[in-house]
């Protein structure tokens, strides 16, 4: 491997297969953002790539936890032009495209790492550094030009870049980046734990095990052995898992988070978790067999026999440059692997098992000997301060449940669960606050989220006033639903914020097969149900408070992917809502409240009816059925003398009848129950995104 410098950028190159491949890596990823700026790195990458002309050679860019990569393959002159254009764009970002690229990213979705690995990182490091991985933050559209400029000036500079080439640098290669130093990376403290911990998490679609490990060459070998053992038992012997994979996250120059992830048949997650834990303990006790070590050695030799391995080696060397650790040469690594003994690997696992974190999907109760229950960081000490009791509206577990209460302490807010567990977010530790009407969501650096909503707790407006006075303006953002619907003639926010939602379903005319295929490429799991009148989709609960934006997003994404409009139905005891969702358009909401009374003044009543009729015409046209406007406008719950007002849930059924959609979706919600409650429901799980790490990218 050769080394040089061009325009202040370190350049590493080695001869590899033609054509020439270039990767420009910056030491900046999701871990270098804050909760309030989540997505800024990806936004910078998109802004830079948007300046490129149409190209006829392979090229792309990506952002992960630690790094941002711009890469291309082609003739030398194509590589020279690509790198020059990317560098020029990074030096002068097209901020006039900020809103457009933010919208593109909102549609794209994506993950910095596997969702289960992301959940594990957040449980260990909180909502900071690597722990930012599973969080969405305020949203791409809240990121300002000033934040983009500051982030680019700090990280997208010559001193924080390494160029890798699979051949000698072309003579006319230029890298016109702004001057600047190597980036520094905040390393948050890991969660203190006295031994292994497990937790069942809504944000984890699969079963995962994570260990705090080092750079020893025995680690990738040991993790590969562990993955093979779990595959043999969980897939080939028991038939309860299909995909077992590895992931890694660089914490600092000496520490790597090593993760194994396994999917599971529904209802068998605890079995897979037990197999995973048993095999990890067996490796710690006995190490791999001689045959297993020989197999991994042969796999490594085969990898180096492939001439394409030069790209992986260059990537590993670039990472070492950017993050300050020593990189072995292939010869050194092969020698170290040949010298490995079963005892070496056993020692590594034995030392790391006390740091083990295991996660699995929500409601799974595993039997894991020696593993305590983890989850959200919490204590048992209730701080002093005024107490605010539930309103009694919420019947399920979570904020506002019976027996819970809020405490307004001098230094923050505590949520006390019925079992006495205390979730305390101190004002000094707030990394972000969501404003959702009268509700506030406090995100604590340690990973706790406290919901304050006067519909959940009596007198909570006092807590809201205290929070608003204590949390700085730069840590606040408004829930996206309020912004998205501000231009609607009949603005209404979807049910959520911790309330019990008895209907949460998407109904569409798209064929069930197409819906299922589209759902499987999404970020949220759930069930698809085929009905003679259409297709019903029930989505899993969001990973944190069920605010409107979190409930609407998976439905909007699914409609976009199928290209067929649909209706999102939301209902609780006192209010029902129906949103028409059309590809490429904002939702339009209809809302009905129990006990609604129209204006008594005849002129005001006529004006209200005229506005309602006009809005229903707009809604029907958005769905693609303008001829249904008059019929839709009759879906009202005006009181009629001598007759009871219909339940608001009946109005959702009437909407379904107007558009010939399945009304059996009304009353179905995964927010209120464990199962779909509909015959023939077919499960779909979130689609993992991003490639798994190359074998030695974390060695």
N, C-alpha and C positions, 0 to 999 in steps of 0.2 A: 504494500500500500504506500502510495506517494502522498506527499503533503506540500502545499504551496499556499500562497495568499494572493487574492485578487481584490483590489479596491477595499482592503480592510476585512474581507471575508475569508475565513479559513476554508481551503479547498482540499478535499481528500479524493484521491482517485486510484483506481486499480483496473487492470485490463479485464473486461468481461465480454460476454457475447454481444455481437452487433445486433441491432443498431445501438447507438449511444443513448444511454439513459442518464438523466440528471435529476437529482432531488435536492431542492433548496429547503433546508430545515431550520426553523426558528425555535429557540428554546422558550416557547410560550404556548400554553394550552389552557383548558378550562380551569385547571387548578390555580392559574395566575389571575383569575377574575375575582370579583366580589359577588355576593348574592345579588346586589343591585345592578351589577353589570354583566350578569350571566348572558353569554351569547356574543359579547363584543368581539372576541377573537374570531369566531366564525363569521361575524359580520364583516370584519376587516378582510378576511380571506375572500368572501364573496365580492366585496367592492373591488378588490384587486383583479379578480378573475373576470369581472364584468367588463373590463377595459380591453380584453383581448379580442382581436378580430376572429373571424371564423378560421379555424385551423384544420389541417387534414392529417395531422399526426397525433398520436396518443398523448394526452395531457390531462391533468386534473389537479385537485388540491384537496387537502383534508385537515381536520382539526381533531386531536384527541386530548387526553388528559394533560399530557406534558408538552406536546409539540404541535407545530403547524408545518405542513409539508406542501410544497409546490413541486410537481414532478412532470417530466415529459420524456418521451422516447422518439427519436427521429434522426435525421441527418444533422451533422454538426451545425450547419447554418440555421436549421430550424431551432435547435437547442439554444443557440446564441440569441436569436430573436425572442424566443419565449422568455428566457431569464431576464433579458434587458427590459422587456415590456412589464414583467411582473415587478421588478425592482423599481422601475419608474412609477408604476401605479402605487406601490407602497409608500413611495416618497411623496406622492401628491394624490391622495385618495380622492375619488370622485364623490364627494359628499352630497352632491345633488341627487345621487342615486340611493341615498340612505333609506328613505321610506320604501322605495321599491324593493331593495334587497332585503329589508327587514320583513316585508310581506312575503317574499319568496321563502325566507327561512322559516317563517311561521307555518307555511304550507309544507315545507320539507320535513320538519320534525327531525328525528335522528338522535343518536346517543353518543356520548364521548367514550363510553365503554358499555359492556353488557349491563342491562338494568339490574340484574341480581348482584353483579360485582359493584355497581354504583351504590346500591343500597348498603352493602357491607362497608364500603368506604365512608359513607355518611354516618353509619353507626359508630365507626371508630374515630373519625376526625370531626364530626359535627358538620355544620353548614359553612365550611371554609376549606380552602386548599383542595386536596383530593376529594374531600367530602361534599364538594359542590356537584359532583357528577350526576346525581339523580334529580336535581332541582331545576325547575323551569325559570325561577326568578320572575321579575315583573314583566318580562316579555321583550322581544326584539324591538318593538315599536316604541319603547320607552327610552332606548339608548340614544343619547344626544350626540351631536357632532363633537362637542367638547370632550366627552368620554372617549369617543373613537380616536380623536387626535392624541389625547394623552396616552392611551394604551399603545397606539402605534409608535409614538415617540419613545416609549419606554422599552418596548420589546422587538419591534420590527426594524432593527438597525443592524449595521454591518457586524458589530462585535458580538451580536447574539444570533448569528447565522453561521451555518456550516453547509457548504455545497459538496455533494457527493457525485462523482462521475464514474461511469464504467469505461473510461478511456481517458487519454490525455486531454487536458483542457484545450479547446480551440484557441488559436492565436489571438483572435479578435474578441474573445469573451470579455464582457464588461458586466459589473454588478453594481449599478449606480444607486446603492442604498444610502440613507442618511447615516452619518457617523454616530456611534453610540457604543456603550460598554455591554458586556455580558449581563444578561438579566439575572436579578436575584429572585429567589423563590421562597415564599413564606412556607414554613413547615409547621403546621399547627400541632400542638401536643396530642398524642393519641389518648383515647379514653383509658382511664385507670381501671384495671380489672384484676381480680384475685384468681382468675382461672377462666376456663372456656365458658362462653355464653351463647345461648340461642335465642332467637326471636322469630315470631311469625309476622310478616310484614305485607301490607297491601301493595307496596311498591315492588315486591320481589315475585316475579312470575315463576321462578324455578328455585331449586334447592342449591345453596352455595356454602362453601367453607373458605374462610380466609385466614391466613397466618401472616404475622409480621416476620419477615425473613431477611436474609442478607444476600450477598452477591456470590456466595460460594458455588462452585460449579456443580456441587451435589444437589443443589436445589432444583434446577430444571430437570435433572435426571430423576430425582425422587418424585417430583410432581407428575412426570410422565408415567412413572410406575403406578402411582396412586390412581391416575386417570384410567389406566388399563385395567387395574384391579376392579375399580368401580364399574367399568364397562362390562367386564366379565360377569360380575355378580348381578348388577341391576338390570342389564339388558339381556345378556345371553342366557343366564340361569333363571332369573325371576321374571323377565319380560315386563318390567315396570318402568323402564326408562329407554329413551332412544338416543339422545345426544348428550355426551359428556365432554366438556371442553375445559381449557385452561385460560386464564387471563392474568395479567400482572399490572401493577401500578408502581412507578418509581416514586418513592417518597423523598429520599435524599440520596447522596452519593453512596451511602452504606446500607440503606434499607429499601426493601422491595416488598410490596403487598402481593402475596402469592395466593391465587384463588382458583378453586375448582368449582365448576357449575354443572349441575345435572338437571335435566327436565324429568318429569314424572307423570305417569298416568294419574288422572284425577282420582283422588281418594287414596293414592299410594305415596304421597309426598313424605309421610313419616317413615315409611319403609326405606325409601331412597336415602333420607337423611341418616337413618340408623346405619345403613351400609357404608355410607361415606365416612361417618365417624368411626365405625369399627375398623375400616381399612386404614384410616389415618393413625389410629392408635396402634394397629398392628405394625405399621411401618416404623413408628417410634419405638416399639418394643423389639422388633426383630430386624428391621431394615429390609431391603430387597433381597431376593435370592440371587445367587451367582448367575443363574440363567437370565433373570430379568436385567441385571446389570449388563451382561453380554449383549442382550437384545438392544438396549439403549445405545451402547457403544457402537454397534453396527449401524444403527439408524443415523448416528452422528457422522460416521464415516461416509455413509451414503449421501448425506446432505452435502458434505464438503467435496464429494466427487462430482456433484452437479456444478457446472460452470456458472450457473445463475446464482450460486451462493454468495458471489462477490457483492451483490446488492445488500444482502442481510448483514454481511461483515462491515460494509461501509456505513450502514445505518447504525449498527452497534457502536462503531468508532465515533460517529457524529454525536450520538447520545452521550458517550463518555466525555467528549469535548465540552458539550454544553452543560453537563451536570456535574463535572468534576470528579470522575472516578476513573480508575485505571482499566483499560480494555486489554484482555488477553489476545494474543495472535491465535490463529487457528492451530498452529503447532503447539502452542502452550496449552490451549484448551483441550486438545486431544490427549496430550500427555497427562493433564490433570484428571480427565475422565478415566483414562486407563488405570490411574493410580487409586481410583475410588474403591472403597470397601463397603460392604453392607453396614458395618459399624459407623462409618462416616455419615451415611444417609440417616441411619437411625438416630444418631446424635443430633443432627440438625432438626429433625422432626420432634424429638423429645424436648429440646430446648424451646421450640416454638409453640408447642401445643397449649401452654398456658395462655397464649395470646389469641387462641382460636375464637373466631366468631362464626356462627352458623345462622343462616336465614332460610326461611321457607315461606310459601304463600300464606296469606292470612287464614286464621282459624285452624291451622295444623298444630297438633299437640304431639310432639315427638317424645320418644323414650330414649334419652341419651345419657348413659351413666357418666357421672362426673361433670356434667354440663349444667350450669345454672341458667336461669331465665334472665335474658337481657332486655333489649329493646330501647325505648327512649330513656335517656339518662334521667333518673328521678331519685328522690330521697324520701325521708319520713318525717322531716322537721317542717312543721307548718310555721311560716313567718308570722309575726305579729301584724295586725292590721284589720280593717273592716272586712266583714264577710258578706258575700252576695250569693244567695241561694237560687236554685233553679226555678224557672217559671212553671215547670211541669209539662211543657209542650212536647218534650222529647222522651220517647219511651225506650229507645235503643241505647246501646253503649256509646259513649263519646261525650263531647261537650254538651252540657245541659242535662245529662242523665240524672235520674233521681239519686240522691245521696252525695252527689258531687257539689262543689262550691268553688267560688273564686275568692282570693284574698288579695286586697290591694295593700302591698307592703310599701315601706319607705323607698326600697330600692328596685321595685318591679312588681310583677303580677304572678301569682301562683294559682295553678289549677290543681285542686285536690280531688282525687278520685274516691269513689265510695270505699275502696279497700284501704285508703289512707296514703297511697302513693302521692307524692307531691312533685309537680312539674313546675319549676320556678324559673321564669325568664326575667333576668335583671335588666334594667334599662341600659346599663353600660354594655351588656352583651348582645343587644339587639342588632342583628345584621340587616333587617328589613321589616317593614310593617305594611301590610295590605289594608287599604281602606275600602270596605265593601258596604256602602251605605252607612248604616249606624253600627256596623260591625268592624272589629279590628282583629287582624291576625298578626301576632307577634312571633317572629322567627328568631330564635336564640342561637348564638354561635355554637353552643354545645349540641344542638340538634333538636331541641324541644320547640314545639309550636303551640302557643296558647291562643285560644279563640275567645274573644270577648264580644258578646252579642246580647243586646237588651231583650231580644226575643227568647233568649235562653236563660238569662239570669236577671232577676228582679233588681232594679236600681243600677244596672250595669252602665247606664249613661255616666255615672260618677267615675267609674273606672275608665271609660272612654275619654273623658275630659282629662284625667290624670295622664293617660298614655299620650294623648295629643300634646300635652304640655311638656312631656319628658323626652319624646323621640324626635330627633332632629329632622328637619324638612327633607334633607338629602337621603334619608332612609325610608321615606314614605312613597307609596305608589297607589294608584287607584285601580281597583279591580277592572279588568278589561271589558266586562260586560257593560258597565256604565258608559264607557267611551264608545264601544261598538254600536250601542243602541241610542246614543244621544240624539241622532237625527230621525228617529222613528216617531211618527205621529202618535203612536200609542206605546210609549216606552214601558217596558216591564222587565224586571230582572228575573231570571229563572230561579226556581226554588233551590235552596242549598243553605250554606252557612251553618251546617250542623243540624238542620231540621230533618225530621223523618219524612222521607219521600216515598210514597206508596206506589207511584207510577214513574218509571224512568225507562222509556223505550223509544226506539226509532222504528217507524213503519214506512215502508217504501214499496214501490212496484218493481224494483230491481229483482231479477230472479235470485232465488236463495243460493244457487251455486256461485253466481257472480259476487253476491254479497259476502259469502263465506271466504272466497278467494281474496277479496279486497280486505276483509277484516283480519285475515291472517298476516297481512303485511303491515298492520297498524301497531300502535304502541300500547293499546289497552285491550285486555281480554274480555271475554263474555260469551254469549250464546246467540246462535242464529236459529230461528224457527220458521220453517216453511208453512204457509197458510194458503188456502185457496184464493184469498183476496190479495195476497202480497207476501212480504217478508217482514218479520219482526226481529229486531236486534236488541238484546239486553246487554248493557255494558257493566263491567266490573266497577266497584266503587273507586273513586280517585284515591291517591296515596295519602292525601291530607284532607283538610276540611272540604266538604262538598260544595264549594262555591260555584256560581253559575258558569264561569269560564271553564272550569274543570269538567263540568257535566256536559257542556255543549261541544267541547273540542273533539272528542272521539267521533261524535255523530257527524260533525261538519267534515272531518277528515274522510270518513267512510263515504259520504255523499260525493265528495270530490273524486275519490278513487273509482266509484262506480259510474259517475257521470249521470246518475238518475236522482231527481229531487226526492225529498222525503219529509216526514213530519217528526219532530222530536216532541214526545208527550211527557210532561212532568206534572205530578199531582200530589197533593197532601190533603189533609182534612179540610183546610179552609181556603185553599186556592188551587186552581188548575191552570196550566199554561200549555200552549201548543205553539211551536216555532216551525215555520216553513223554512227548510234548508234547500238551497239550490247551489249547484257547483259555481264557484267564483263569486258568490254574492253573500252579503251579510244576512244573518237570520232576521226574520220579521216575526214578532211575538204577538199572540193573542192571549189575554188573561181574563179569568173569571174569578171573582172572590165570593165566598159564601156570604149571604146577607147583603149583597149589593142592592142598592136602591138608586134608580135613575133620578135626575133632577126633577123637582116638583114643578118648576116653572115651565109652562108649555114651550116657550121659545127656546129655553135652554135645553129642554128635552129633544126638540127637533134638531137643534144644532149638534147635540151629542150623537143622535142617530145618523145624521148626515155624515159626521166625521167617521163614525164606526163603519157605515156602509162604504165610504170611500177607502178606508183602510182595508176592509175585507176585499174590495176589488183589487187593491194592490197586492194583497197576500195571495189571492187566487191566481192572479197573473204571474206572480213570482213562481208559483208551483207549476205553471204551464196549463192551467185550466181556467181561463178568464170567464168562461160560461158558467162557472160554479159560484161566482161572486155573490149573486143574490141569495142563493141557498146558504152559503156560508154566513152571510150577514144575519140570518135568522137564528144562528146558534148563540142565544143569549139566555141569561137567567133573570130577566126582569120579573119582579113579583106580580102575580095575577091574583086579584081578589078572590077569596074562597079556595085557593089552591096553594099547596106548599111549593116553595121554590125547589127546583130539582137539585140533587147533589151536584157539586161542581165536577165530579168524576163523570157524570152523565154527559156533560158538554164535550168532554174528550171523545166519548163514543159517537156523539153526533158529528164531530169533525171527521172521524173515520168514515162514517156513513156517507157524508157529502162527497168524499173523494174515493169511495169504494175501497177502503183499506181495512185491514183486520182490527176490529175493536176489542178482540180478546187480549190485546196488549195492555189495555187499561187495567190497572191493579197489579201489574207485574213490575218488579223492581228488585235488582240485586242489592240495592241500598238497604232494603228492609228484610231481606231473607237470604239464606245460603244458596238457594237453588232457583231455577227459572220458573218452575211451576207450570210449564207448558209442555204438552206432549211433543216428542220428536225434537226437542232442543239439542242442538249440536254445539259442543264446546269449541271455542277458538282461543288460543293463547297469544300473548304479545310476541311480535317478531323480534328476536335479538338482532341488533345492528352492529356493524363494524366487524372487521376481521379480527380473529384471535391473534395474539402476539406471535411473532416468529420465535422459533425455538430458543435462540440465544439473545433475544432483544432485551431480556432482563437478567442475563447471567453476569 
